[in-house]
Amino acid sequence: MSEARRATPEDAGELLRLRQVMIDSVFGSGPPGGSDTSWQAESEATVRRRLGEPEGDFVAFVVDHPERPGRLAALAVGTMEYRIGRPGNPHGRVGHVFSVATDPEQRRRGYARACMEALLDWFRERGAGNVDLNASVEAEALYVSLGFVRKRDPAMRLNL
């Protein structure tokens, strides 16, 4: 199995391709994301810039596709956030995993696990007290094996 590596700005297009794989697997071809990829061209410059910030709060770990140079087999992407401290996390550092995906033809090879383990190490190195994510049914077993547990979540969202 290939080792996970930190993504570079040159990986931006592939990160967006695999993000669409994740969106399609969670939401299917209907709303809210569907297979509309028009957003990727607008997003690529931002992703490229953020990947170029080595001390920033945004990171991605990837595994290269073993048979296709320039393509990625899997990724795990996250951010480090600050929230006012609380019991169990007095410094308020929270990691958030928001995109984990594997190319459909490369699944069941441990690539997503390798990316997640590298991302969790990054969070630990930065002092995260907690790491949050939203799990699809298909990925829940992976996250449970890494120590994640379901939580009661009163989350709400406003789209601006």
C-alpha positions in Angstrom: 0.0 0.0 0.0 1.2 3.5 -0.8 1.8 5.9 2.0 -0.2 9.1 2.4 1.5 12.3 1.7 0.6 15.9 2.3 -1.2 17.4 -0.8 0.5 20.2 -2.7 -1.0 23.0 -4.7 -0.5 20.9 -7.9 -3.0 18.4 -6.4 -5.8 21.0 -6.4 -7.6 19.7 -9.5 -7.5 16.1 -8.3 -8.7 17.1 -4.8 -11.8 18.7 -6.4 -12.4 15.6 -8.6 -12.3 13.3 -5.5 -14.5 15.8 -3.6 -17.1 15.3 -6.3 -16.8 11.5 -5.9 -17.6 12.1 -2.2 -20.5 14.4 -2.9 -21.9 12.0 -5.5 -21.6 9.0 -3.1 -23.3 10.8 -0.3 -26.0 12.7 -2.2 -26.3 10.8 -5.5 -26.9 12.7 -8.7 -29.7 14.9 -7.3 -29.5 18.0 -5.2 -27.7 19.4 -3.3 -24.5 18.7 -5.1 -25.2 16.1 -7.7 -22.8 15.7 -10.6 -22.7 19.4 -11.4 -19.0 20.1 -11.6 -19.2 23.7 -12.7 -18.1 24.9 -9.2 -14.7 23.2 -9.5 -13.2 25.7 -11.9 -14.1 28.6 -9.5 -12.9 26.7 -6.5 -9.5 25.5 -7.8 -7.6 28.7 -7.3 -8.7 28.9 -3.7 -7.8 25.3 -3.0 -4.4 25.7 -4.7 -3.7 28.8 -2.6 -4.8 27.1 0.6 -2.7 24.0 -0.1 0.3 26.3 -0.5 0.1 27.6 3.1 2.3 25.1 5.0 1.4 26.6 8.4 -2.2 27.3 7.6 -5.3 25.7 9.1 -6.3 23.7 6.0 -4.6 20.5 5.0 -5.2 17.4 2.8 -3.4 14.1 2.8 -3.5 12.0 -0.3 -2.4 8.6 -1.8 -1.3 8.7 -5.3 -3.0 6.4 -7.8 -0.8 3.4 -8.3 -1.3 3.1 -12.0 -2.1 6.6 -13.2 0.6 9.3 -12.7 -0.8 12.6 -11.7 -4.1 11.1 -10.4 -5.0 10.5 -6.8 -6.4 7.3 -5.4 -7.7 8.8 -2.1 -7.8 11.9 0.1 -8.7 13.1 3.5 -9.2 16.9 4.0 -9.6 18.9 7.2 -9.3 22.2 8.9 -8.2 23.3 12.4 -10.6 25.7 14.0 -10.5 27.7 17.3 -13.6 27.7 19.5 -13.7 29.0 23.0 -12.5 26.3 25.4 -14.8 24.0 27.3 -14.5 21.0 29.6 -12.5 18.3 27.8 -11.0 20.9 25.4 -9.8 23.9 27.4 -7.7 25.3 24.6 -10.6 25.2 22.1 -8.6 23.6 19.2 -11.0 21.5 17.1 -10.2 19.5 14.0 -12.9 19.1 11.4 -12.7 16.4 8.7 -14.9 17.4 5.8 -13.9 15.4 2.8 -12.7 11.8 2.6 -13.0 10.0 -0.7 -11.5 7.1 -2.6 -11.5 6.7 -6.4 -14.2 4.0 -6.9 -11.7 1.7 -8.7 -9.2 2.0 -5.8 -11.5 1.2 -2.8 -10.8 -1.5 -0.2 -7.0 -1.1 -0.3 -6.5 0.9 2.9 -5.9 4.2 1.1 -8.6 6.2 3.0 -7.4 4.8 6.3 -3.8 5.9 5.5 -5.0 9.4 4.6 -7.2 9.6 7.8 -4.3 8.4 10.0 -2.0 11.1 8.6 -4.7 13.7 9.0 -5.3 12.7 12.6 -1.6 12.9 13.3 -1.6 16.4 11.9 -4.5 17.4 14.3 -2.6 15.8 17.2 0.6 17.7 16.4 -1.4 21.0 16.3 -3.0 20.3 19.7 -6.6 19.5 18.7 -8.7 18.5 21.6 -11.4 17.0 19.4 -12.0 16.0 15.8 -15.4 16.2 14.3 -16.8 14.8 11.0 -20.0 13.8 9.4 -20.0 10.1 8.4 -21.7 8.4 5.6 -23.2 5.0 6.3 -20.5 3.4 4.1 -17.6 5.1 5.9 -18.9 4.7 9.5 -17.0 1.5 10.1 -13.7 3.1 9.2 -14.3 6.0 11.5 -15.4 3.8 14.4 -12.2 1.7 13.9 -10.2 5.0 14.3 -12.0 5.8 17.6 -14.8 8.1 16.4 -18.2 7.8 18.2 -21.6 9.2 17.3 -22.6 12.3 19.2 -25.8 14.1 19.8 -25.7 16.9 17.3 -28.0 19.9 17.4 -26.3 21.3 14.3 -28.3 23.7 12.1 -27.2 25.6 8.9 -28.1 28.8 7.1 -27.0 29.1 3.5 -26.1 32.7 2.6 
